[in-house]
Amino acid sequence: MKPAAWRLTATAVLFAGWIGYLGYLVAATRNPIVLSRPQFLVSRLDVIATRKGDDSFLVNEVLYPASKNEEWSGKTITVSNLKKCQVYSARTGGETVPADEGRQYLLPLDVEEGANARVVPTPPSPGYKMGPPRIYPFDAAVLNEYRTVPK
């Protein structure tokens, strides 16, 4: 085989490998959950909570401020504006909160009286009006992204 044929074959193999890798990236990183950083910057209490019923959640862990973990962990809270909230999805941009009990969510909250809280709405920024309050389905990827938010 001539040197030009070897180069063409090697180039074709490398090109096929590159296209395969790009296909893998598309499949592996499809529809990521992206947190609204401004929403978390204005929230006063960020918790991981499990949906219990209508508007109630069981707090599993307090992410911010960490000093409130003992006070809020294991407590049942009522989210007053849950009907206005959206569950963020990269595919749809936002959908209403499903009534799936037992699912964990990351909630950026503002504490009201007692065990009542409200999800903080997405604050206005240049070119974006105040958005709806959003909650996020919790998993390891969401936690890793949350840790990049400077609080």
VOPA-75784 format. One line per 10 residues: number of its first residue (from 1); their letters; for each residue y, z, x of N, C-alpha, C. Coordinates in steps of 0.2 Angstrom, whole numbers. Atoms other than C-alpha are relative to their C-alpha. Example, Ala and Ser with C-alpha at 12.3 -4.5 7.8 and 13.67 -1.06 7.14 Angstrom:
1 = as = -6 0 4 -22 39 62 6 0 4 ~ -6 -1 -4 -5 36 68 5 3 -4
***
This chain:
1 = mkpaawrlta = -6 0 4 0 0 0 6 0 4 ~ -6 0 -3 17 -4 6 5 6 0 ~ -4 -6 1 30 9 10 5 0 -6 ~ -4 1 6 41 3 -4 -4 2 -7 ~ 4 -2 6 27 5 -17 -1 8 0 ~ 1 -7 -1 24 23 -10 6 4 -3 ~ -6 -3 2 42 27 -13 1 0 -7 ~ -1 1 7 42 20 -30 -5 5 -4 ~ 5 -4 3 26 30 -35 3 7 1 ~ -3 -7 0 34 46 -28 6 2 -4
11 = tavlfagwig = -6 0 4 50 43 -37 -2 1 -7 ~ 2 0 7 41 40 -53 -4 7 -2 ~ 3 -6 1 30 56 -51 6 6 -1 ~ -6 -5 0 46 66 -47 4 0 -7 ~ -4 1 6 55 59 -62 -4 2 -6 ~ 4 -3 5 40 63 -74 0 7 0 ~ 0 -8 0 40 81 -68 7 2 -2 ~ -7 -2 2 59 82 -70 0 0 -8 ~ 0 1 7 57 76 -88 -4 5 -4 ~ 4 -6 3 43 88 -92 3 6 1
21 = ylgylvaatr = -4 -6 -1 53 102 -85 6 1 -5 ~ -6 0 5 68 98 -96 -3 1 -7 ~ 3 -1 6 56 97 -111 -2 7 -1 ~ 2 -7 0 49 114 -107 6 5 -1 ~ -6 -4 1 67 121 -106 2 0 -7 ~ -2 1 7 71 114 -123 -4 4 -5 ~ 5 -4 4 55 122 -131 1 7 1 ~ 0 -8 -2 57 139 -122 7 3 -2 ~ -7 -3 1 76 142 -125 3 -3 -7 ~ -3 2 7 78 135 -143 3 6 -4
31 = npivlsrpqf = -4 -5 5 90 144 -155 0 7 3 ~ -1 -7 -2 95 159 -145 5 4 -4 ~ -5 -5 4 104 174 -153 5 1 5 ~ -5 -1 -4 121 175 -146 5 5 -3 ~ -4 -6 3 131 191 -148 7 -2 0 ~ -7 1 1 149 191 -153 3 6 5 ~ -3 -5 -4 157 200 -138 6 4 -3 ~ -5 -4 3 173 204 -147 -2 5 -5 ~ 2 -5 5 164 212 -161 -3 7 4 ~ 2 -6 -3 155 224 -149 5 4 4
41 = lvsrldviat = -5 -3 -4 171 227 -139 4 5 -5 ~ -4 -4 5 179 234 -155 -4 6 -3 ~ 4 -5 3 164 244 -161 0 7 3 ~ 0 -7 -3 163 263 -159 -7 3 1 ~ 6 -3 0 145 265 -161 -5 -6 -1 ~ 5 6 0 131 252 -156 -7 3 0 ~ 6 -3 1 114 257 -162 -6 -6 -1 ~ 6 3 1 96 250 -163 -3 4 -6 ~ 2 -4 6 91 254 -181 -6 -4 -4 ~ 5 3 4 76 250 -192 2 0 -8
51 = rkgddsflvn = -2 0 7 79 244 -210 -4 4 -4 ~ 4 -5 4 73 257 -223 0 -3 -7 ~ 0 2 7 79 251 -240 6 -4 -1 ~ -6 4 2 94 244 -249 5 0 5 ~ -5 0 -5 108 249 -238 -1 5 6 ~ 1 -5 -4 100 262 -227 -4 -2 6 ~ 3 2 -6 94 261 -209 -2 7 4 ~ 2 -5 -4 85 273 -198 2 -1 8 ~ -2 1 -6 93 275 -181 -5 2 5 ~ 5 -1 -5 81 273 -167 3 2 7
61 = evlypaskne = -3 -1 -6 93 273 -152 7 -2 0 ~ -7 1 -1 111 274 -148 2 -3 6 ~ -2 4 -6 117 261 -135 7 2 3 ~ -7 -2 -2 135 266 -135 3 4 -5 ~ 0 -4 -7 141 279 -132 -6 4 0 ~ 6 -3 -2 126 286 -124 0 7 -2 ~ 0 -7 2 132 303 -127 -1 2 -7 ~ 1 -2 8 130 302 -146 -8 -1 -1 ~ 7 1 1 111 298 -144 -4 5 -4 ~ 3 -5 3 105 315 -148 3 1 -7
71 = ewsgktitvs = -3 -2 7 117 317 -163 -2 -5 -5 ~ 2 5 5 112 300 -171 -7 -2 0 ~ 7 2 0 94 297 -166 -4 3 -5 ~ 4 -3 5 82 299 -180 4 1 -7 ~ -4 -1 6 96 300 -193 0 -6 -4 ~ -1 5 4 97 289 -208 7 -1 -2 ~ -7 2 2 113 280 -211 0 -5 -5 ~ -1 5 5 120 270 -225 6 -4 2 ~ -5 5 -2 129 254 -221 4 -2 -6 ~ -4 1 6 143 252 -234 1 -7 -1
81 = nlkkcqvysa = -2 7 1 147 234 -231 -6 -5 2 ~ 6 4 -1 129 227 -229 0 -6 -4 ~ 0 6 4 131 215 -243 4 -6 3 ~ -4 5 -3 145 206 -234 -2 -2 7 ~ 3 2 -7 135 205 -217 -4 -6 0 ~ 4 6 -1 127 190 -210 -5 2 6 ~ 4 0 -5 112 189 -199 1 -6 4 ~ -2 6 -4 117 178 -184 -7 -4 1 ~ 5 5 -2 106 163 -181 3 -6 3 ~ -3 6 -3 110 149 -169 -1 -6 -4
91 = rtggetvpad = 2 6 4 102 136 -181 5 0 -6 ~ -4 0 6 112 141 -196 7 3 1 ~ -7 -3 -1 127 151 -189 1 6 -3 ~ 0 -7 3 124 165 -201 -3 -1 -7 ~ 3 0 6 114 169 -216 0 7 -3 ~ -1 -6 3 114 183 -228 -6 5 2 ~ 5 -5 -3 104 199 -223 -6 0 -5 ~ 6 -1 4 86 198 -229 -2 7 -2 ~ 2 -7 2 78 213 -238 -6 2 3 ~ 6 -2 -3 65 215 -225 0 7 3
101 = egrqyllpld = 0 -7 -2 61 233 -223 -5 0 7 ~ 4 -1 -6 54 239 -206 2 -4 6 ~ -2 4 -6 63 226 -195 6 3 3 ~ -5 -3 -4 74 232 -181 6 -5 1 ~ -6 4 -1 92 226 -179 5 4 5 ~ -6 -3 -4 107 229 -167 6 0 -4 ~ -5 0 5 121 235 -177 7 3 4 ~ -6 -2 -3 139 236 -170 4 4 -6 ~ -2 -4 5 146 250 -181 7 4 1 ~ -6 -5 0 162 260 -186 -2 5 -5
111 = veeganarvv = 2 -6 4 158 277 -192 5 2 -5 ~ -4 -3 5 165 283 -209 -2 7 -1 ~ 1 -7 1 162 300 -216 -8 1 -1 ~ 7 -2 0 145 309 -214 -5 -5 3 ~ 5 5 -3 130 297 -212 2 -7 -3 ~ -2 7 2 140 282 -219 4 -4 6 ~ -3 4 -6 145 268 -207 1 -7 -3 ~ -1 7 2 151 250 -209 -1 -4 6 ~ 1 5 -6 147 235 -198 7 -3 1 ~ -7 2 -2 163 230 -188 0 -8 -1
121 = ptppspgykm = -1 7 0 169 212 -193 2 -3 7 ~ -2 4 -6 171 199 -180 7 -1 1 ~ -7 0 0 189 201 -174 3 -7 1 ~ -3 6 -1 201 187 -174 2 -2 8 ~ -2 2 -7 204 177 -158 3 -7 0 ~ -4 6 0 214 162 -153 -5 -6 -3 ~ 3 6 3 208 147 -164 -6 3 -5 ~ 6 -3 4 196 159 -174 3 5 -5 ~ -2 -6 5 200 169 -190 -5 5 0 ~ 4 -5 0 193 185 -193 -7 -2 -4
131 = gppriypfda = 7 2 3 174 182 -196 -3 6 -4 ~ 4 -5 4 161 191 -207 -3 5 5 ~ 4 -4 -4 152 206 -200 -7 -2 1 ~ 7 3 -2 136 201 -191 -4 6 2 ~ 5 -5 -3 120 211 -187 -5 -5 3 ~ 4 5 -4 108 204 -175 -8 3 0 ~ 7 -2 0 88 205 -176 -1 2 7 ~ 1 -2 -7 83 215 -161 -6 -2 3 ~ 5 1 -4 72 210 -147 2 1 7 ~ -2 -1 -7 72 211 -128 5 -4 2
141 = avlneyrtvp = -6 4 -2 83 196 -126 6 2 -2 ~ -6 -2 3 96 203 -137 2 6 4 ~ -2 -5 -4 96 219 -127 2 -2 6 ~ -2 2 -6 97 210 -111 7 -3 0 ~ -6 2 1 112 201 -118 5 5 -1 ~ -5 -5 2 120 216 -125 2 4 7 ~ -1 -3 -7 119 224 -107 5 -4 4 ~ -5 4 -4 131 210 -101 7 1 -3 ~ -7 -2 3 145 216 -113 3 6 4 ~ -3 -5 -3 157 226 -103 3 5 -5
151 = k = -3 -5 4 160 242 -113 3 6 4
***
